[in-house]
């Protein structure tokens, strides 16, 4: 037995927008979902390795972190300028790469701080 549909209230619209925002990237075909998850994992992997590599190569942590932040900000600016509405698959993968890199950099910052 299925529950009756909710009325179209403001609260219902808010719940739907929240669900779309949280799980919107996981909708679609298996190809889209798997590439989204791979983008997150590869971004995390690259973020961990790039920060470690840049910290040892450059030697100056602020310069290495500034370079990573500038690259991430460039991707955010390009996406907001070129893509409106639902992002196509390449932008979804690039966004997830960016999110993985940010997570890895923040995690690396916590490891360095402790």
N, CA, C and O atoms as a printed pandas DataFrame, in Angstrom:
     atom_number atom_name residue_name chain_id  residue_number  x_coord  y_coord  z_coord
0              1         N          UNK        A               1    0.840   -1.164    0.000
1              2        CA          UNK        A               1    0.000    0.000    0.000
2              3         C          UNK        A               1    0.896    1.241    0.000
3              4         O          UNK        A               1    1.790    1.367    0.837
4              5         N          UNK        A               2    0.659    2.125   -0.912
5              6        CA          UNK        A               2    1.468    3.338   -0.989
6              7         C          UNK        A               2    0.781    4.462   -0.234
7              8         O          UNK        A               2   -0.447    4.545   -0.214
8              9         N          UNK        A               3    1.578    5.331    0.389
9             10        CA          UNK        A               3    0.967    6.446    1.113
10            11         C          UNK        A               3    0.399    7.459    0.123
11            12         O          UNK        A               3    0.872    7.556   -1.010
12            13         N          UNK        A               4   -0.608    8.209    0.547
13            14        CA          UNK        A               4   -1.171    9.214   -0.360
14            15         C          UNK        A               4   -0.142   10.315   -0.644
15            16         O          UNK        A               4    0.709   10.596    0.199
16            17         N          UNK        A               5   -0.216   10.935   -1.819
17            18        CA          UNK        A               5    0.752   11.982   -2.155
18            19         C          UNK        A               5    0.562   13.204   -1.261
19            20         O          UNK        A               5   -0.549   13.506   -0.825
20            21         N          UNK        A               6    1.662   13.897   -0.999
21            22        CA          UNK        A               6    1.591   15.095   -0.173
22            23         C          UNK        A               6    0.971   16.237   -0.962
23            24         O          UNK        A               6    1.064   16.296   -2.188
24            25         N          UNK        A               7    0.340   17.133   -0.231
25            26        CA          UNK        A               7   -0.203   18.320   -0.882
26            27         C          UNK        A               7    0.943   19.236   -1.287
27            28         O          UNK        A               7    2.026   19.179   -0.705
28            29         N          UNK        A               8    0.705   20.064   -2.267
29            30        CA          UNK        A               8    1.742   20.985   -2.769
30            31         C          UNK        A               8    1.820   22.209   -1.865
31            32         O          UNK        A               8    1.374   23.295   -2.235
32            33         N          UNK        A               9    2.386   22.026   -0.688
33            34        CA          UNK        A               9    2.554   23.139    0.249
34            35         C          UNK        A               9    3.978   23.679    0.141
35            36         O          UNK        A               9    4.823   23.104   -0.545
36            37         N          UNK        A              10    4.226   24.783    0.823
37            38        CA          UNK        A              10    5.575   25.346    0.817
38            39         C          UNK        A              10    6.559   24.396    1.494
39            40         O          UNK        A              10    7.708   24.274    1.068
40            41         N          UNK        A              11    6.103   23.727    2.548
41            42        CA          UNK        A              11    6.972   22.780    3.234
42            43         C          UNK        A              11    7.330   21.608    2.324
43            44         O          UNK        A              11    8.473   21.151    2.327
44            45         N          UNK        A              12    6.378   21.124    1.558
45            46        CA          UNK        A              12    6.636   20.039    0.614
46            47         C          UNK        A              12    7.631   20.483   -0.450
47            48         O          UNK        A              12    8.541   19.729   -0.794
48            49         N          UNK        A              13    7.474   21.684   -0.973
49            50        CA          UNK        A              13    8.428   22.201   -1.964
50            51         C          UNK        A              13    9.817   22.343   -1.355
51            52         O          UNK        A              13   10.817   22.048   -2.011
52            53         N          UNK        A              14    9.885   22.798   -0.095
53            54        CA          UNK        A              14   11.172   22.914    0.581
54            55         C          UNK        A              14   11.841   21.553    0.723
55            56         O          UNK        A              14   13.042   21.420    0.488
56            57         N          UNK        A              15   11.065   20.546    1.107
57            58        CA          UNK        A              15   11.622   19.196    1.243
58            59         C          UNK        A              15   12.110   18.661   -0.095
59            60         O          UNK        A              15   13.166   18.033   -0.160
60            61         N          UNK        A              16   11.359   18.900   -1.157
61            62        CA          UNK        A              16   11.777   18.442   -2.482
62            63         C          UNK        A              16   13.050   19.159   -2.943
63            64         O          UNK        A              16   13.930   18.529   -3.530
64            65         N          UNK        A              17   13.160   20.462   -2.687
65            66        CA          UNK        A              17   14.361   21.201   -3.066
66            67         C          UNK        A              17   15.565   20.713   -2.277
67            68         O          UNK        A              17   16.664   20.594   -2.819
68            69         N          UNK        A              18   15.357   20.430   -0.988
69            70        CA          UNK        A              18   16.443   19.901   -0.162
70            71         C          UNK        A              18   16.908   18.540   -0.682
71            72         O          UNK        A              18   18.108   18.286   -0.787
72            73         N          UNK        A              19   15.957   17.675   -1.004
73            74        CA          UNK        A              19   16.316   16.345   -1.523
74            75         C          UNK        A              19   17.022   16.468   -2.866
75            76         O          UNK        A              19   17.983   15.742   -3.123
76            77         N          UNK        A              20   16.563   17.373   -3.726
77            78        CA          UNK        A              20   17.230   17.570   -5.018
78            79         C          UNK        A              20   18.642   18.105   -4.824
79            80         O          UNK        A              20   19.560   17.712   -5.544
80            81         N          UNK        A              21   18.819   18.994   -3.860
81            82        CA          UNK        A              21   20.146   19.540   -3.613
82            83         C          UNK        A              21   21.117   18.514   -3.057
83            84         O          UNK        A              21   22.291   18.499   -3.424
84            85         N          UNK        A              22   20.625   17.655   -2.171
85            86        CA          UNK        A              22   21.494   16.663   -1.546
86            87         C          UNK        A              22   21.744   15.458   -2.447
87            88         O          UNK        A              22   22.871   14.975   -2.548
88            89         N          UNK        A              23   20.694   14.977   -3.098
89            90        CA          UNK        A              23   20.811   13.740   -3.857
90            91         C          UNK        A              23   20.617   13.929   -5.353
91            92         O          UNK        A              23   20.480   12.947   -6.083
92            93         N          UNK        A              24   20.602   15.168   -5.821
93            94        CA          UNK        A              24   20.386   15.436   -7.238
94            95         C          UNK        A              24   21.487   14.879   -8.120
95            96         O          UNK        A              24   21.234   14.486   -9.259
96            97         N          UNK        A              25   22.715   14.841   -7.600
97            98        CA          UNK        A              25   23.822   14.308   -8.379
98            99         C          UNK        A              25   23.798   12.799   -8.519
99           100         O          UNK        A              25   24.525   12.232   -9.334
100          101         N          UNK        A              26   22.963   12.151   -7.726
101          102        CA          UNK        A              26   22.888   10.692   -7.772
102          103         C          UNK        A              26   21.704   10.197   -8.585
103          104         O          UNK        A              26   21.380    9.009   -8.563
104          105         N          UNK        A              27   21.066   11.096   -9.295
105          106        CA          UNK        A              27   19.960   10.692  -10.161
106          107         C          UNK        A              27   20.486   10.422  -11.549
107          108         O          UNK        A              27   21.564   10.880  -11.928
108          109         N          UNK        A              28   19.715    9.678  -12.292
109          110        CA          UNK        A              28   20.081    9.416  -13.673
110          111         C          UNK        A              28   20.535    7.987  -13.864
111          112         O          UNK        A              28   20.263    7.106  -13.048
112          113         N          UNK        A              29   21.226    7.784  -14.951
113          114        CA          UNK        A              29   21.644    6.431  -15.319
114          115         C          UNK        A              29   22.804    5.967  -14.446
115          116         O          UNK        A              29   23.408    6.753  -13.716
116          117         N          UNK        A              30   23.098    4.688  -14.535
117          118        CA          UNK        A              30   24.213    4.130  -13.756
118          119         C          UNK        A              30   25.530    4.749  -14.200
119          120         O          UNK        A              30   26.448    4.905  -13.393
120          121         N          UNK        A              31   25.628    5.100  -15.472
121          122        CA          UNK        A              31   26.852    5.719  -15.992
122          123         C          UNK        A              31   27.097    7.061  -15.325
123          124         O          UNK        A              31   28.219    7.366  -14.921
124          125         N          UNK        A              32   26.047    7.859  -15.212
125          126        CA          UNK        A              32   26.167    9.184  -14.585
126          127         C          UNK        A              32   26.515    9.051  -13.101
127          128         O          UNK        A              32   27.373    9.773  -12.593
128          129         N          UNK        A              33   25.851    8.135  -12.417
129          130        CA          UNK        A              33   26.118    7.952  -10.986
130          131         C          UNK        A              33   27.523    7.415  -10.741
131          132         O          UNK        A              33   28.222    7.881   -9.841
132          133         N          UNK        A              34   27.938    6.433  -11.545
133          134        CA          UNK        A              34   29.260    5.842  -11.323
134          135         C          UNK        A              34   30.366    6.842  -11.654
135          136         O          UNK        A              34   31.379    6.891  -10.956
136          137         N          UNK        A              35   30.186    7.642  -12.710
137          138        CA          UNK        A              35   31.194    8.660  -13.018
138          139         C          UNK        A              35   31.243    9.741  -11.948
139          140         O          UNK        A              35   32.309   10.290  -11.668
140          141         N          UNK        A              36   30.093   10.051  -11.344
141          142        CA          UNK        A              36   30.073   11.033  -10.256
142          143         C          UNK        A              36   30.863   10.515   -9.052
143          144         O          UNK        A              36   31.661   11.250   -8.470
144          145         N          UNK        A              37   30.643    9.268   -8.684
145          146        CA          UNK        A              37   31.374    8.693   -7.542
146          147         C          UNK        A              37   32.860    8.552   -7.870
147          148         O          UNK        A              37   33.709    8.827   -7.023
148          149         N          UNK        A              38   33.177    8.128   -9.089
149          150        CA          UNK        A              38   34.589    8.038   -9.488
150          151         C          UNK        A              38   35.260    9.409   -9.465
151          152         O          UNK        A              38   36.426    9.527   -9.090
152          153         N          UNK        A              39   34.526   10.439   -9.865
153          154        CA          UNK        A              39   35.065   11.793   -9.809
154          155         C          UNK        A              39   35.420   12.192   -8.385
155          156         O          UNK        A              39   36.471   12.788   -8.151
156          157         N          UNK        A              40   34.550   11.868   -7.432
157          158        CA          UNK        A              40   34.846   12.169   -6.026
158          159         C          UNK        A              40   36.085   11.426   -5.542
159          160         O          UNK        A              40   36.967   12.015   -4.917
160          161         N          UNK        A              41   36.145   10.142   -5.834
161          162        CA          UNK        A              41   37.263    9.335   -5.349
162          163         C          UNK        A              41   38.586    9.725   -6.007
163          164         O          UNK        A              41   39.615    9.804   -5.335
164          165         N          UNK        A              42   38.562    9.966   -7.306
165          166        CA          UNK        A              42   39.787   10.374   -8.000
166          167         C          UNK        A              42   40.215   11.761   -7.546
167          168         O          UNK        A              42   41.409   12.025   -7.401
168          169         N          UNK        A              43   39.250   12.651   -7.321
169          170        CA          UNK        A              43   39.583   13.979   -6.807
170          171         C          UNK        A              43   40.233   13.908   -5.435
171          172         O          UNK        A              43   41.193   14.627   -5.159
172          173         N          UNK        A              44   39.708   13.040   -4.573
173          174        CA          UNK        A              44   40.314   12.867   -3.257
174          175         C          UNK        A              44   41.730   12.313   -3.373
175          176         O          UNK        A              44   42.641   12.779   -2.689
176          177         N          UNK        A              45   41.912   11.324   -4.234
177          178        CA          UNK        A              45   43.233   10.724   -4.435
178          179         C          UNK        A              45   44.228   11.756   -4.970
179          180         O          UNK        A              45   45.344   11.879   -4.467
180          181         N          UNK        A              46   43.806   12.492   -5.993
181          182        CA          UNK        A              46   44.689   13.524   -6.552
182          183         C          UNK        A              46   44.965   14.629   -5.546
183          184         O          UNK        A              46   46.085   15.133   -5.462
184          185         N          UNK        A              47   43.956   15.001   -4.790
185          186        CA          UNK        A              47   44.143   16.046   -3.786
186          187         C          UNK        A              47   45.147   15.651   -2.726
187          188         O          UNK        A              47   45.972   16.468   -2.318
188          189         N          UNK        A              48   45.088   14.413   -2.274
189          190        CA          UNK        A              48   46.052   13.953   -1.275
190          191         C          UNK        A              48   47.464   13.927   -1.854
191          192         O          UNK        A              48   48.410   14.386   -1.214
192          193         N          UNK        A              49   47.601   13.395   -3.052
193          194        CA          UNK        A              49   48.936   13.271   -3.633
194          195         C          UNK        A              49   49.495   14.615   -4.080
195          196         O          UNK        A              49   50.686   14.874   -3.910
196          197         N          UNK        A              50   48.658   15.470   -4.644
197          198        CA          UNK        A              50   49.151   16.775   -5.090
198          199         C          UNK        A              50   49.587   17.645   -3.920
199          200         O          UNK        A              50   50.609   18.326   -3.997
200          201         N          UNK        A              51   48.813   17.626   -2.834
201          202        CA          UNK        A              51   49.230   18.443   -1.686
202          203         C          UNK        A              51   50.539   17.930   -1.098
203          204         O          UNK        A              51   51.409   18.721   -0.735
204          205         N          UNK        A              52   50.683   16.621   -1.002
205          206        CA          UNK        A              52   51.940   16.069   -0.478
206          207         C          UNK        A              52   53.107   16.395   -1.401
207          208         O          UNK        A              52   54.185   16.770   -0.939
208          209         N          UNK        A              53   52.890   16.251   -2.708
209          210        CA          UNK        A              53   53.936   16.542   -3.676
210          211         C          UNK        A              53   54.306   18.019   -3.669
211          212         O          UNK        A              53   55.486   18.367   -3.629
212          213         N          UNK        A              54   53.297   18.888   -3.709
213          214        CA          UNK        A              54   53.578   20.325   -3.740
214          215         C          UNK        A              54   54.217   20.808   -2.445
215          216         O          UNK        A              54   55.055   21.709   -2.465
216          217         N          UNK        A              55   53.827   20.213   -1.319
217          218        CA          UNK        A              55   54.428   20.638   -0.052
218          219         C          UNK        A              55   55.903   20.259    0.010
219          220         O          UNK        A              55   56.704   20.985    0.598
220          221         N          UNK        A              56   56.264   19.139   -0.585
221          222        CA          UNK        A              56   57.674   18.759   -0.578
222          223         C          UNK        A              56   58.453   19.469   -1.680
223          224         O          UNK        A              56   59.612   19.829   -1.469
224          225         N          UNK        A              57   57.848   19.682   -2.852
225          226        CA          UNK        A              57   58.545   20.336   -3.967
226          227         C          UNK        A              57   58.736   21.826   -3.717
227          228         O          UNK        A              57   59.844   22.348   -3.836
228          229         N          UNK        A              58   57.648   22.504   -3.371
229          230        CA          UNK        A              58   57.711   23.952   -3.180
230          231         C          UNK        A              58   58.389   24.279   -1.857
231          232         O          UNK        A              58   59.197   25.205   -1.782
232          233         N          UNK        A              59   58.065   23.528   -0.826
233          234        CA          UNK        A              59   58.689   23.761    0.461
234          235         C          UNK        A              59   57.985   24.815    1.285
235          236         O          UNK        A              59   58.081   24.815    2.513
236          237         N          UNK        A              60   57.284   25.706    0.625
237          238        CA          UNK        A              60   56.555   26.750    1.345
238          239         C          UNK        A              60   55.080   26.400    1.310
239          240         O          UNK        A              60   54.448   26.448    0.255
240          241         N          UNK        A              61   54.544   26.055    2.441
241          242        CA          UNK        A              61   53.157   25.605    2.498
242          243         C          UNK        A              61   52.164   26.672    2.040
243          244         O          UNK        A              61   51.237   26.345    1.299
244          245         N          UNK        A              62   52.318   27.928    2.447
245          246        CA          UNK        A              62   51.331   28.928    1.990
246          247         C          UNK        A              62   51.273   29.069    0.470
247          248         O          UNK        A              62   50.196   29.276   -0.089
248          249         N          UNK        A              63   52.415   28.961   -0.201
249          250        CA          UNK        A              63   52.428   29.080   -1.663
250          251         C          UNK        A              63   51.722   27.887   -2.303
251          252         O          UNK        A              63   50.971   28.055   -3.264
252          253         N          UNK        A              64   51.954   26.691   -1.781
253          254        CA          UNK        A              64   51.309   25.493   -2.327
254          255         C          UNK        A              64   49.803   25.537   -2.112
255          256         O          UNK        A              64   49.037   25.215   -3.021
256          257         N          UNK        A              65   49.374   25.928   -0.929
257          258        CA          UNK        A              65   47.941   25.998   -0.640
258          259         C          UNK        A              65   47.295   27.105   -1.466
259          260         O          UNK        A              65   46.174   26.936   -1.947
260          261         N          UNK        A              66   47.979   28.230   -1.640
261          262        CA          UNK        A              66   47.449   29.311   -2.463
262          263         C          UNK        A              66   47.256   28.853   -3.905
263          264         O          UNK        A              66   46.260   29.210   -4.534
264          265         N          UNK        A              67   48.188   28.071   -4.436
265          266        CA          UNK        A              67   48.053   27.542   -5.792
266          267         C          UNK        A              67   46.839   26.629   -5.927
267          268         O          UNK        A              67   46.106   26.710   -6.912
268          269         N          UNK        A              68   46.628   25.763   -4.944
269          270        CA          UNK        A              68   45.475   24.858   -4.982
270          271         C          UNK        A              68   44.179   25.653   -4.884
271          272         O          UNK        A              68   43.227   25.379   -5.616
272          273         N          UNK        A              69   44.134   26.626   -3.994
273          274        CA          UNK        A              69   42.925   27.439   -3.833
274          275         C          UNK        A              69   42.628   28.215   -5.116
275          276         O          UNK        A              69   41.467   28.320   -5.509
276          277         N          UNK        A              70   43.643   28.756   -5.770
277          278        CA          UNK        A              70   43.433   29.492   -7.017
278          279         C          UNK        A              70   42.913   28.580   -8.131
279          280         O          UNK        A              70   42.041   28.984   -8.900
280          281         N          UNK        A              71   43.433   27.365   -8.226
281          282        CA          UNK        A              71   42.934   26.415   -9.226
282          283         C          UNK        A              71   41.470   26.053   -8.974
283          284         O          UNK        A              71   40.667   25.996   -9.906
284          285         N          UNK        A              72   41.136   25.814   -7.725
285          286        CA          UNK        A              72   39.757   25.469   -7.383
286          287         C          UNK        A              72   38.828   26.641   -7.660
287          288         O          UNK        A              72   37.732   26.458   -8.189
288          289         N          UNK        A              73   39.264   27.840   -7.306
289          290        CA          UNK        A              73   38.443   29.028   -7.554
290          291         C          UNK        A              73   38.252   29.273   -9.049
291          292         O          UNK        A              73   37.185   29.721   -9.468
292          293         N          UNK        A              74   39.256   28.990   -9.846
293          294        CA          UNK        A              74   39.140   29.137  -11.296
294          295         C          UNK        A              74   38.076   28.188  -11.856
295          296         O          UNK        A              74   37.281   28.581  -12.710
296          297         N          UNK        A              75   38.060   26.942  -11.375
297          298        CA          UNK        A              75   37.054   25.981  -11.824
298          299         C          UNK        A              75   35.653   26.448  -11.416
299          300         O          UNK        A              75   34.709   26.328  -12.197
300          301         N          UNK        A              76   35.514   26.977  -10.201
301          302        CA          UNK        A              76   34.211   27.451   -9.737
302          303         C          UNK        A              76   33.734   28.621  -10.589
303          304         O          UNK        A              76   32.564   28.668  -10.969
304          305         N          UNK        A              77   34.616   29.561  -10.893
305          306        CA          UNK        A              77   34.232   30.726  -11.710
306          307         C          UNK        A              77   33.856   30.318  -13.127
307          308         O          UNK        A              77   32.886   30.833  -13.682
308          309         N          UNK        A              78   34.609   29.403  -13.715
309          310        CA          UNK        A              78   34.285   28.952  -15.066
310          311         C          UNK        A              78   32.940   28.236  -15.116
311          312         O          UNK        A              78   32.153   28.440  -16.040
312          313         N          UNK        A              79   32.685   27.405  -14.123
313          314        CA          UNK        A              79   31.418   26.674  -14.101
314          315         C          UNK        A              79   30.243   27.620  -13.933
315          316         O          UNK        A              79   29.236   27.481  -14.627
316          317         N          UNK        A              80   30.355   28.577  -13.024
317          318        CA          UNK        A              80   29.230   29.488  -12.801
318          319         C          UNK        A              80   28.993   30.386  -14.013
319          320         O          UNK        A              80   27.877   30.866  -14.214
320          321         N          UNK        A              81   30.010   30.614  -14.810
321          322        CA          UNK        A              81   29.841   31.449  -15.997
322          323         C          UNK        A              81   29.256   30.669  -17.172
323          324         O          UNK        A              81   28.453   31.219  -17.925
324          325         N          UNK        A              82   29.637   29.408  -17.348
325          326        CA          UNK        A              82   29.258   28.641  -18.532
326          327         C          UNK        A              82   28.034   27.763  -18.343
327          328         O          UNK        A              82   27.318   27.504  -19.311
328          329         N          UNK        A              83   27.768   27.293  -17.121
329          330        CA          UNK        A              83   26.706   26.315  -16.919
330          331         C          UNK        A              83   25.577   26.943  -16.112
331          332         O          UNK        A              83   25.800   27.497  -15.035
332          333         N          UNK        A              84   24.378   26.851  -16.640
333          334        CA          UNK        A              84   23.171   27.296  -15.940
334          335         C          UNK        A              84   22.242   26.085  -15.821
335          336         O          UNK        A              84   22.094   25.310  -16.766
336          337         N          UNK        A              85   21.631   25.935  -14.670
337          338        CA          UNK        A              85   20.699   24.813  -14.491
338          339         C          UNK        A              85   21.418   23.508  -14.225
339          340         O          UNK        A              85   22.428   23.473  -13.522
340          341         N          UNK        A              86   20.893   22.441  -14.787
341          342        CA          UNK        A              86   21.453   21.099  -14.576
342          343         C          UNK        A              86   22.766   20.980  -15.341
343          344         O          UNK        A              86   22.843   21.282  -16.532
344          345         N          UNK        A              87   23.789   20.536  -14.632
345          346        CA          UNK        A              87   25.118   20.427  -15.236
346          347         C          UNK        A              87   25.224   19.176  -16.101
347          348         O          UNK        A              87   24.766   18.105  -15.702
348          349         N          UNK        A              88   25.829   19.306  -17.289
349          350        CA          UNK        A              88   26.083   18.104  -18.095
350          351         C          UNK        A              88   27.124   17.211  -17.416
351          352         O          UNK        A              88   27.765   17.613  -16.446
352          353         N          UNK        A              89   27.277   16.015  -17.934
353          354        CA          UNK        A              89   28.135   15.004  -17.312
354          355         C          UNK        A              89   29.581   15.455  -17.111
355          356         O          UNK        A              89   30.119   15.224  -16.028
356          357         N          UNK        A              90   30.243   16.081  -18.083
357          358        CA          UNK        A              90   31.630   16.502  -17.833
358          359         C          UNK        A              90   31.752   17.514  -16.685
359          360         O          UNK        A              90   32.710   17.466  -15.913
360          361         N          UNK        A              91   30.793   18.416  -16.578
361          362        CA          UNK        A              91   30.849   19.380  -15.479
362          363         C          UNK        A              91   30.549   18.716  -14.149
363          364         O          UNK        A              91   31.104   19.109  -13.123
364          365         N          UNK        A              92   29.667   17.702  -14.147
365          366        CA          UNK        A              92   29.383   16.966  -12.915
366          367         C          UNK        A              92   30.643   16.256  -12.425
367          368         O          UNK        A              92   30.948   16.283  -11.233
368          369         N          UNK        A              93   31.372   15.623  -13.338
369          370        CA          UNK        A              93   32.611   14.944  -12.966
370          371         C          UNK        A              93   33.647   15.959  -12.478
371          372         O          UNK        A              93   34.341   15.714  -11.492
372          373         N          UNK        A              94   33.751   17.097  -13.169
373          374        CA          UNK        A              94   34.702   18.126  -12.756
374          375         C          UNK        A              94   34.338   18.702  -11.387
375          376         O          UNK        A              94   35.222   18.956  -10.569
376          377         N          UNK        A              95   33.044   18.908  -11.132
377          378        CA          UNK        A              95   32.611   19.374   -9.816
378          379         C          UNK        A              95   32.968   18.371   -8.731
379          380         O          UNK        A              95   33.438   18.747   -7.656
380          381         N          UNK        A              96   32.744   17.098   -9.016
381          382        CA          UNK        A              96   33.063   16.082   -8.018
382          383         C          UNK        A              96   34.567   15.946   -7.821
383          384         O          UNK        A              96   35.016   15.682   -6.705
384          385         N          UNK        A              97   35.351   16.119   -8.875
385          386        CA          UNK        A              97   36.808   16.158   -8.710
386          387         C          UNK        A              97   37.199   17.299   -7.778
387          388         O          UNK        A              97   38.033   17.134   -6.887
388          389         N          UNK        A              98   36.587   18.448   -7.996
389          390        CA          UNK        A              98   36.880   19.623   -7.170
390          391         C          UNK        A              98   36.500   19.383   -5.712
391          392         O          UNK        A              98   37.255   19.737   -4.806
392          393         N          UNK        A              99   35.340   18.785   -5.484
393          394        CA          UNK        A              99   34.896   18.502   -4.118
394          395         C          UNK        A              99   35.848   17.515   -3.448
395          396         O          UNK        A              99   36.178   17.676   -2.273
396          397         N          UNK        A             100   36.290   16.502   -4.177
397          398        CA          UNK        A             100   37.246   15.539   -3.622
398          399         C          UNK        A             100   38.571   16.189   -3.272
399          400         O          UNK        A             100   39.164   15.880   -2.238
400          401         N          UNK        A             101   39.042   17.097   -4.135
401          402        CA          UNK        A             101   40.307   17.795   -3.858
402          403         C          UNK        A             101   40.163   18.682   -2.630
403          404         O          UNK        A             101   41.058   18.717   -1.785
404          405         N          UNK        A             102   39.057   19.393   -2.522
405          406        CA          UNK        A             102   38.840   20.262   -1.354
406          407         C          UNK        A             102   38.807   19.433   -0.072
407          408         O          UNK        A             102   39.403   19.815    0.935
408          409         N          UNK        A             103   38.118   18.312   -0.113
409          410        CA          UNK        A             103   38.059   17.451    1.055
410          411         C          UNK        A             103   39.450   16.951    1.441
411          412         O          UNK        A             103   39.794   16.924    2.622
412          413         N          UNK        A             104   40.241   16.561    0.462
413          414        CA          UNK        A             104   41.589   16.069    0.740
414          415         C          UNK        A             104   42.473   17.175    1.313
415          416         O          UNK        A             104   43.256   16.928    2.230
416          417         N          UNK        A             105   42.352   18.394    0.777
417          418        CA          UNK        A             105   43.168   19.504    1.279
418          419         C          UNK        A             105   42.787   19.853    2.713
419          420         O          UNK        A             105   43.657   20.109    3.545
420          421         N          UNK        A             106   41.482   19.863    3.002
421          422        CA          UNK        A             106   41.050   20.144    4.368
422          423         C          UNK        A             106   41.518   19.048    5.318
423          424         O          UNK        A             106   41.966   19.332    6.429
424          425         N          UNK        A             107   41.415   17.813    4.886
425          426        CA          UNK        A             107   41.889   16.700    5.704
426          427         C          UNK        A             107   43.389   16.786    5.949
427          428         O          UNK        A             107   43.862   16.509    7.051
428          429         N          UNK        A             108   44.146   17.176    4.903
429          430        CA          UNK        A             108   45.592   17.345    5.039
430          431         C          UNK        A             108   45.905   18.473    6.020
431          432         O          UNK        A             108   46.857   18.384    6.796
432          433         N          UNK        A             109   45.104   19.527    5.981
433          434        CA          UNK        A             109   45.284   20.625    6.928
434          435         C          UNK        A             109   45.071   20.182    8.364
435          436         O          UNK        A             109   45.796   20.612    9.260
436          437         N          UNK        A             110   44.089   19.331    8.590
437          438        CA          UNK        A             110   43.873   18.807    9.942
438          439         C          UNK        A             110   45.031   17.910   10.363
439          440         O          UNK        A             110   45.428   17.916   11.528
440          441         N          UNK        A             111   45.577   17.134    9.419
441          442        CA          UNK        A             111   46.697   16.261    9.767
442          443         C          UNK        A             111   47.934   17.084   10.094
443          444         O          UNK        A             111   48.679   16.740   11.012
444          445         N          UNK        A             112   48.164   18.167    9.356
445          446        CA          UNK        A             112   49.331   19.005    9.625
446          447         C          UNK        A             112   49.178   19.777   10.920
447          448         O          UNK        A             112   50.165   20.055   11.602
448          449         N          UNK        A             113   47.942   20.125   11.264
449          450        CA          UNK        A             113   47.701   20.908   12.470
450          451         C          UNK        A             113   47.835   20.097   13.738
451          452         O          UNK        A             113   48.066   20.665   14.805
452          453         N          UNK        A             114   47.696   18.779   13.653
453          454        CA          UNK        A             114   47.746   17.970   14.880
454          455         C          UNK        A             114   49.136   17.431   15.145
455          456         O          UNK        A             114   49.349   16.733   16.136
